């Protein structure tokens, strides 16, 4: 069987397009992986949630019973008579239905239900009548609330006063309103009245009583409106009766006080007036003709021209006499003058007669017109009084008829709704819905579990997997070292030497392989190990790596570069007084001060306390000379350096070595600490050769939901390899 090394290369950069295309898939896979790792917590949350839901559903929750009564809105009414209703029936449009739904749960109707069922004497509706439940979750909450109010309140709270009857009644209505619901099924004229209480009989009684009260309220409204209409009509009829009597009396009195004529007599008088006006016109025309003739004759007489007179008079006798005068007959002129005087006298007589006749006619017409106007006014007044009397009589008869109809309607009123189905006491409770509560508890537990796992993952600021460490830093993880058992640091070395096939030994072996293969042509000879902070396993890792490399037959020198703390004496029984500082100072040769341990197989150069600043010491030319000397004498030189975030020694030493291993303590070193530590090297233009995830606890990894992959991988494969 061939054992492959756990060699990690630094993550390669993807193009922007590849990264964008893979983002969604990666995020979803990462999310699912996180949830899968936390599956035990999710299952635990679901079990607890279902247990609480079960307790609530089967033990704590009070059974609720729902009873339902249905009321139908009548869109047709039975007609006992053809009388018009004082209060019309309800329409069936949506607005009316919505209004009636509000009426059903109005405080007025609910108050009647409270009174009818005497709910103020029921402990469910009157808190003062409830017995002390003793210890319960509600009592604990109330006690805590009271305590909080006493701590943050404004002094002593006044003692609770006893509620009045009105307050108890209003509270009962408020409680009843929460227990009652009304709905209207789609495309129907049905009202479903539901009541929910802890008693099936009480639920049915409340639903039926509310339905009865609603129907009775409709009848009461109609009765009240009809009664009010009857009272108003009675008053109005009495007033109209007096008006009719007064109109008849006024008409009778006017007829008695005036000389009334018939319409025919008025018409005859009007014809007489018209006839006399015609005659007057004729007389006036004759008078005008006579006045004209008389004026012409007088004008001719003034001129003494007999020819003009003859022409003006247009009289044959004058024309004949005029001819005789022209013929010279004796006495013709006298006869002509006499004839003229006779004609003028006749015209004057006719004119006087015409003028006298005209005056008579005008006087007669004036008198007849006055008589006609007077009689017409009286006739119009009579007709007006007759119309008023008739109108008052008709109005009186209409209101009298309506009064009789309304009086009849008082006994035949019908409600606009009817009880379609009475509520019956339910046999099974409607709540709690145990299956739904359990399902809700299951989903709630799933939600809380997933939320908790994701929240823990979001707040987790350390590294638990090599993949996560590589993703966050961009550097390859060359080793994943498990937690090595041992009570003391010396026990750790003994464990690694005695158990070469253990998971820990194989992990060190993989680290060694990854390090050497990182540059096959020129493998690193000087290797330094550092970490972010003290206690992150870099010293143990340095010793373990040295032990493993020496097992390959390589000459290995382990240097204690942390001369400030000097912890090698906790691992090794070394009593030498000279060490690294003596070699750098030239006070001793390297081969004279190294500690050679035949059991371990590698040399150790301990650190010494120095009065010189360590950073100045490691940056000196003598230290570089020491590194060169060590490279020549050993195959591999491993330097255990101080933490990079504590002192600058590691950054100074890093400039003289071939490889830098950065130890990250599993689930302890924070991401920000690792980022800051790596940034310390990058500012010098240096990059670490690889990261080591140290002190991995397989049991805790399994609890975190990583499935124990680490332990199963090394445990199974290394065992099979060495068994073969």
LINUR-V65602 format. One record per pair of residues at least 12 apart in sequence whose C-alpha atoms are under 7 Angstrom apart, sorted by the first residue. I is the first residue (numbers start at 1). J is the second residue. D is the distance in Angstrom with one decimal. If there is no record, write none. Layout:
I,J,D + I,J,D
This chain:
1,721,6.1 + 5,510,5.2 + 5,513,6.3 + 5,514,6.9 + 6,510,5.4 + 6,514,6.7 + 7,478,6.0 + 7,514,4.7 + 8,476,5.4 + 8,477,5.8 + 8,478,5.5 + 9,476,5.1 + 10,474,6.3 + 10,475,4.9 + 10,476,4.1 + 11,470,6.9 + 11,474,6.0 + 11,475,6.8 + 11,476,6.7 + 35,450,6.5 + 35,453,6.6 + 36,705,6.9 + 37,704,6.3 + 37,705,3.5 + 37,706,5.3 + 38,453,5.8 + 38,704,6.5 + 38,705,5.2 + 39,705,6.9 + 41,449,6.2 + 42,446,6.1 + 42,449,4.1 + 42,450,6.0 + 45,445,5.0 + 45,446,6.8 + 45,448,6.8 + 45,449,5.2 + 46,442,5.5 + 46,445,3.9 + 46,446,5.4 + 46,449,7.0 + 49,441,5.1 + 49,442,6.3 + 49,444,6.8 + 49,445,4.9 + 50,438,5.8 + 50,441,4.9 + 50,442,5.4 + 53,437,6.0 + 53,438,5.6 + 53,441,5.3 + 54,438,6.2 + 57,432,6.0 + 57,434,5.3 + 57,437,6.6 + 61,432,6.7 + 63,198,6.0 + 63,429,5.8 + 63,431,5.7 + 63,432,6.1 + 64,196,6.2 + 64,197,5.5 + 64,198,4.8 + 64,429,5.3 + 64,430,5.8 + 64,431,4.9 + 64,432,6.9 + 65,196,5.5 + 65,197,5.6 + 65,198,5.8 + 65,199,6.2 + 65,200,5.3 + 65,203,6.7 + 65,426,6.5 + 65,429,4.5 + 65,430,5.3 + 65,431,6.9 + 66,194,6.5 + 66,195,5.5 + 66,196,4.5 + 66,197,6.8 + 66,203,6.1 + 66,426,6.7 + 66,430,5.9 + 67,194,5.6 + 67,195,5.5 + 67,196,6.7 + 67,203,5.3 + 67,204,5.0 + 67,207,6.6 + 67,423,5.7 + 67,424,6.4 + 67,425,6.3 + 67,426,6.2 + 68,192,6.5 + 68,193,5.4 + 68,194,4.3 + 68,195,6.5 + 68,207,6.1 + 68,423,5.0 + 69,192,6.0 + 69,193,5.1 + 69,194,6.6 + 69,207,5.7 + 69,208,6.1 + 69,421,5.6 + 69,422,4.8 + 69,423,4.4 + 70,190,6.6 + 70,191,5.6 + 70,192,4.6 + 70,193,6.0 + 70,419,6.4 + 70,420,5.4 + 70,421,5.1 + 70,422,6.7 + 71,190,5.7 + 71,191,5.1 + 71,192,6.6 + 71,211,6.8 + 71,417,6.6 + 71,418,5.7 + 71,419,4.6 + 71,420,5.1 + 71,421,6.9 + 72,189,5.9 + 72,190,4.6 + 72,191,6.3 + 72,417,5.5 + 72,418,5.5 + 72,419,6.4 + 72,420,5.8 + 73,189,5.3 + 73,190,6.2 + 73,416,6.1 + 73,417,4.4 + 73,418,6.8 + 74,416,5.3 + 74,417,5.2 + 75,92,6.6 + 83,405,6.3 + 86,226,6.0 + 86,406,7.0 + 87,222,6.1 + 87,225,6.8 + 89,416,6.1 + 90,416,6.4 + 101,182,6.5 + 104,214,6.4 + 105,177,6.8 + 107,173,6.8 + 109,213,6.6 + 109,214,6.8 + 110,173,6.1 + 111,173,6.0 + 113,209,6.3 + 113,210,6.1 + 114,173,6.9 + 119,172,6.9 + 120,168,6.8 + 120,169,6.3 + 120,172,6.2 + 125,172,4.9 + 125,175,6.1 + 126,168,6.7 + 126,172,6.4 + 179,195,5.6 + 179,196,5.2 + 179,197,6.7 + 180,194,5.7 + 180,195,4.6 + 180,196,6.5 + 181,193,6.1 + 181,194,5.3 + 181,195,6.6 + 182,194,6.2 + 193,207,6.0 + 194,207,6.0 + 195,207,5.5 + 200,425,4.8 + 200,426,5.5 + 201,425,5.0 + 203,425,7.0 + 204,423,5.1 + 204,424,5.4 + 204,425,5.2 + 207,423,6.4 + 208,422,6.0 + 208,423,5.9 + 211,419,6.9 + 215,415,6.2 + 215,417,6.1 + 215,418,6.8 + 218,415,5.5 + 218,416,6.8 + 219,413,6.9 + 219,414,6.5 + 219,415,5.2 + 222,413,7.0 + 223,410,6.5 + 226,406,6.7 + 226,410,6.4 + 230,403,6.2 + 230,406,6.1 + 230,407,6.5 + 233,399,6.7 + 233,403,5.7 + 234,403,6.7 + 237,396,6.2 + 237,399,6.0 + 237,400,5.9 + 240,392,6.9 + 240,396,5.3 + 241,396,6.3 + 243,392,6.7 + 244,389,6.0 + 244,392,5.3 + 244,393,5.6 + 247,385,6.9 + 247,388,6.7 + 247,389,4.9 + 248,389,5.9 + 251,382,6.7 + 251,385,5.5 + 251,386,6.7 + 260,375,6.9 + 260,379,6.9 + 266,372,6.8 + 269,372,6.8 + 270,372,7.0 + 273,365,5.9 + 273,368,6.4 + 273,369,6.9 + 276,361,6.6 + 276,365,6.6 + 280,358,6.0 + 280,361,6.0 + 283,354,6.1 + 283,358,6.1 + 284,358,6.6 + 287,351,5.8 + 287,354,5.6 + 287,355,6.6 + 290,347,6.3 + 290,351,5.9 + 291,351,6.9 + 294,344,6.6 + 294,347,6.5 + 296,312,6.3 + 297,309,6.3 + 297,312,6.1 + 297,313,6.7 + 318,336,6.2 + 318,339,7.0 + 321,336,5.8 + 461,670,5.4 + 461,671,5.8 + 462,667,5.0 + 462,668,5.8 + 462,669,5.8 + 462,670,4.5 + 462,671,5.6 + 463,666,5.9 + 463,667,5.2 + 464,666,5.8 + 464,667,5.5 + 466,693,6.8 + 473,675,7.0 + 475,690,6.2 + 475,691,6.8 + 476,690,5.3 + 476,691,6.2 + 477,690,5.6 + 477,691,4.5 + 477,692,5.7 + 478,511,5.5 + 478,514,5.7 + 478,515,6.9 + 478,690,5.6 + 478,691,5.8 + 478,692,5.8 + 479,507,6.7 + 479,510,6.5 + 479,511,4.6 + 479,691,7.0 + 479,692,4.7 + 479,693,6.3 + 480,507,6.2 + 480,692,5.9 + 480,693,4.8 + 480,694,6.0 + 481,504,6.2 + 481,507,5.4 + 481,508,6.7 + 481,693,6.2 + 481,694,4.7 + 481,695,5.8 + 481,696,6.1 + 482,504,5.6 + 482,694,6.3 + 482,695,4.9 + 482,696,4.2 + 482,697,6.1 + 483,695,4.1 + 483,696,5.2 + 483,697,5.6 + 484,504,6.3 + 489,570,6.6 + 489,571,5.6 + 490,570,7.0 + 490,571,4.7 + 501,718,6.5 + 501,719,7.0 + 503,714,5.4 + 503,715,6.0 + 508,544,6.8 + 508,545,6.3 + 508,548,7.0 + 509,548,6.5 + 512,545,6.7 + 524,658,5.3 + 524,659,6.0 + 525,631,6.8 + 525,635,6.2 + 525,636,4.5 + 525,637,6.0 + 525,658,6.4 + 526,636,5.9 + 526,637,4.6 + 526,638,6.0 + 526,657,5.0 + 526,658,5.2 + 526,659,6.5 + 527,637,6.1 + 527,638,4.8 + 527,639,6.2 + 527,657,6.0 + 527,658,6.0 + 527,659,4.8 + 527,660,5.9 + 528,638,5.6 + 528,639,4.5 + 528,640,6.0 + 528,641,6.6 + 528,657,6.8 + 528,659,6.4 + 528,660,5.1 + 528,661,6.2 + 529,542,6.7 + 529,639,6.3 + 529,640,5.3 + 529,641,6.0 + 529,660,6.0 + 529,661,4.8 + 529,662,5.9 + 530,640,6.7 + 530,641,5.4 + 530,642,6.2 + 530,643,5.6 + 530,644,6.6 + 530,650,6.8 + 530,661,6.5 + 530,662,5.2 + 530,663,6.1 + 531,643,4.9 + 531,644,6.1 + 531,662,5.4 + 531,663,4.8 + 531,664,6.3 + 532,643,5.1 + 532,644,5.4 + 532,645,5.4 + 532,673,6.2 + 532,674,6.2 + 532,677,5.6 + 533,643,4.9 + 533,645,6.2 + 533,646,6.6 + 534,643,5.9 + 536,663,6.8 + 536,664,6.5 + 536,665,5.0 + 537,663,7.0 + 537,665,6.9 + 537,694,6.6 + 538,663,5.8 + 539,640,6.0 + 542,638,6.8 + 542,640,6.1 + 546,558,6.7 + 546,602,6.9 + 547,600,6.3 + 547,602,6.9 + 550,601,5.7 + 550,602,6.0 + 554,635,5.9 + 555,602,6.5 + 555,634,5.1 + 555,635,5.1 + 555,636,6.4 + 556,602,5.1 + 556,603,6.2 + 556,634,5.8 + 556,635,6.0 + 556,636,4.9 + 556,637,5.8 + 557,602,6.0 + 557,603,4.8 + 557,604,5.7 + 557,634,6.5 + 557,636,6.5 + 557,637,4.8 + 557,638,6.2 + 558,603,6.1 + 558,604,4.8 + 558,605,6.1 + 558,637,6.1 + 558,638,4.9 + 558,639,6.0 + 559,604,6.0 + 559,605,4.8 + 559,606,6.2 + 559,638,6.1 + 559,639,4.7 + 559,640,6.2 + 560,605,6.2 + 560,606,5.0 + 560,607,5.1 + 560,639,6.1 + 560,640,5.2 + 561,607,6.4 + 561,639,5.7 + 561,640,5.1 + 561,641,4.6 + 561,642,7.0 + 562,607,6.9 + 562,640,6.4 + 562,641,4.9 + 562,642,4.8 + 563,607,4.9 + 563,608,5.8 + 563,609,6.1 + 564,609,6.8 + 566,607,6.1 + 568,606,6.8 + 578,593,6.1 + 578,608,7.0 + 579,593,5.7 + 579,605,5.8 + 579,606,5.1 + 579,607,5.5 + 579,608,5.9 + 580,605,6.1 + 580,606,6.0 + 580,607,5.2 + 580,608,6.3 + 581,607,6.8 + 581,608,5.7 + 584,622,5.6 + 584,623,5.8 + 584,626,6.2 + 614,649,6.5 + 615,648,6.4 + 615,649,5.0 + 615,652,6.5 + 618,652,6.3 + 618,653,6.1 + 619,652,6.0 + 624,656,6.7 + 644,677,6.0 + 645,677,6.0 + 651,681,6.4 + 659,689,5.5 + 660,688,4.9 + 660,689,5.1 + 660,690,6.9 + 661,688,6.2 + 661,689,6.0 + 661,690,5.3 + 661,691,5.7 + 661,692,6.9 + 662,688,6.8 + 662,690,6.4 + 662,691,4.8 + 662,692,6.1 + 663,691,6.0 + 663,692,4.8 + 663,693,6.2 + 663,694,6.4 + 664,692,6.0 + 664,693,5.0 + 664,694,5.9 + 665,693,6.1 + 665,694,5.0 + 665,695,6.1 + 666,693,5.8 + 666,694,5.5 + 666,695,5.7 + 666,696,5.4 + 698,710,6.5 + 698,711,5.9
